[in-house]
Amino acid sequence: INGQDHLIPANVGITETGHYPLHTHEADNIIHVENDKPTLETLQLGTFFVIWNKTFNENCIFDYCTDKGTLKMYVNGKENTQFEKYIFQGDDQILIEYKNN
């Protein structure tokens, strides 16, 4: 966001009773997909942000929205416009970039 990295914290999606299909273990920006009954919803990037309790869609990342800046997403180095609807594929490298106008 505006040239500053925002890391995903450890234990997003992990509770005392188990874990969500999308979750983190360490603060290493790796989202784990452990899902014995996958559905399109449980594999979408937006679902992880819901679990994390953060905003992410084609218009906003956290509190940063396109009315004041530009939001782009890259998957494996290529721009991708699926945003929250993007479905995880293997070892994806996902970069979400926001810049103020």
C-alpha positions as CSV (number, residue, x, y, z in Angstrom):
1,I,0.0,0.0,0.0
2,N,1.7,3.2,-1.2
3,G,5.0,1.3,-1.5
4,Q,4.8,-0.2,2.0
5,D,4.5,-3.9,2.6
6,H,1.7,-5.2,4.7
7,L,2.3,-8.7,5.9
8,I,-0.4,-11.3,6.7
9,P,-0.1,-12.2,10.4
10,A,0.3,-15.7,11.8
11,N,-2.8,-17.8,12.8
12,V,-5.4,-16.0,10.6
13,G,-8.2,-18.6,10.4
14,I,-6.9,-20.7,13.3
15,T,-9.2,-21.0,16.3
16,E,-9.1,-23.1,19.5
17,T,-11.4,-25.6,17.9
18,G,-9.7,-26.0,14.5
19,H,-8.9,-24.0,11.4
20,Y,-10.7,-22.7,8.4
21,P,-9.8,-24.2,5.0
22,L,-7.8,-21.0,4.2
23,H,-5.5,-20.0,7.0
24,T,-1.9,-19.0,8.0
25,H,0.4,-20.6,10.4
26,E,3.4,-18.2,10.4
27,A,3.7,-14.5,9.6
28,D,5.4,-15.5,6.3
29,N,2.6,-14.4,3.9
30,I,1.8,-18.0,3.0
31,I,-1.9,-18.8,2.9
32,H,-2.5,-22.5,3.5
33,V,-5.3,-24.3,1.6
34,E,-6.3,-27.4,3.6
35,N,-9.7,-28.4,2.4
36,D,-11.1,-31.9,2.2
37,K,-14.4,-30.7,0.7
38,P,-13.4,-27.7,-1.5
39,T,-16.0,-25.5,-3.1
40,L,-15.6,-22.4,-5.2
41,E,-16.3,-20.2,-2.2
42,T,-13.8,-21.9,0.1
43,L,-11.0,-21.5,-2.6
44,Q,-11.6,-17.8,-3.4
45,L,-9.1,-15.2,-2.3
46,G,-12.0,-13.0,-1.0
47,T,-13.0,-15.8,1.5
48,F,-9.5,-15.5,3.1
49,F,-10.1,-11.8,3.6
50,V,-13.5,-12.5,5.2
51,I,-11.9,-14.9,7.6
52,W,-9.2,-12.3,8.3
53,N,-12.0,-9.7,8.9
54,K,-10.4,-7.4,6.3
55,T,-11.9,-5.7,3.2
56,F,-10.8,-6.8,-0.2
57,N,-12.6,-6.5,-3.5
58,E,-12.2,-4.8,-6.9
59,N,-12.6,-1.4,-5.2
60,C,-10.8,-1.6,-1.8
61,I,-8.0,-3.2,0.1
62,F,-8.5,-2.6,3.8
63,D,-9.6,1.0,4.0
64,Y,-7.9,2.1,0.8
65,C,-10.4,2.5,-2.1
66,T,-10.3,3.4,-5.7
67,D,-12.1,6.7,-5.1
68,K,-8.7,8.0,-3.9
69,G,-6.3,5.7,-5.7
70,T,-5.5,2.7,-8.0
71,L,-5.9,-0.9,-7.0
72,K,-4.2,-3.7,-9.0
73,M,-3.7,-7.4,-8.4
74,Y,-1.0,-9.6,-9.9
75,V,-1.0,-13.4,-9.9
76,N,2.4,-15.0,-10.8
77,G,3.6,-11.7,-12.3
78,K,0.5,-11.1,-14.5
79,E,-2.2,-8.6,-13.8
80,N,-5.4,-10.2,-12.8
81,T,-8.8,-8.5,-12.5
82,Q,-10.7,-11.3,-10.6
83,F,-9.8,-9.8,-7.2
84,E,-11.9,-11.4,-4.4
85,K,-13.2,-14.0,-6.9
86,Y,-9.8,-15.3,-7.7
87,I,-9.5,-19.1,-7.1
88,F,-6.2,-20.2,-5.6
89,Q,-4.1,-22.4,-7.8
90,G,-1.1,-24.3,-6.3
91,D,1.8,-22.1,-5.4
92,D,0.4,-18.8,-6.6
93,Q,2.4,-15.6,-6.0
94,I,-0.3,-12.9,-5.4
95,L,0.6,-9.3,-5.1
96,I,-2.1,-6.7,-4.3
97,E,-1.0,-3.1,-5.0
98,Y,-2.7,0.1,-4.0
99,K,-1.4,3.6,-4.8
100,N,-2.9,6.9,-3.9
101,N,-3.7,9.2,-6.9
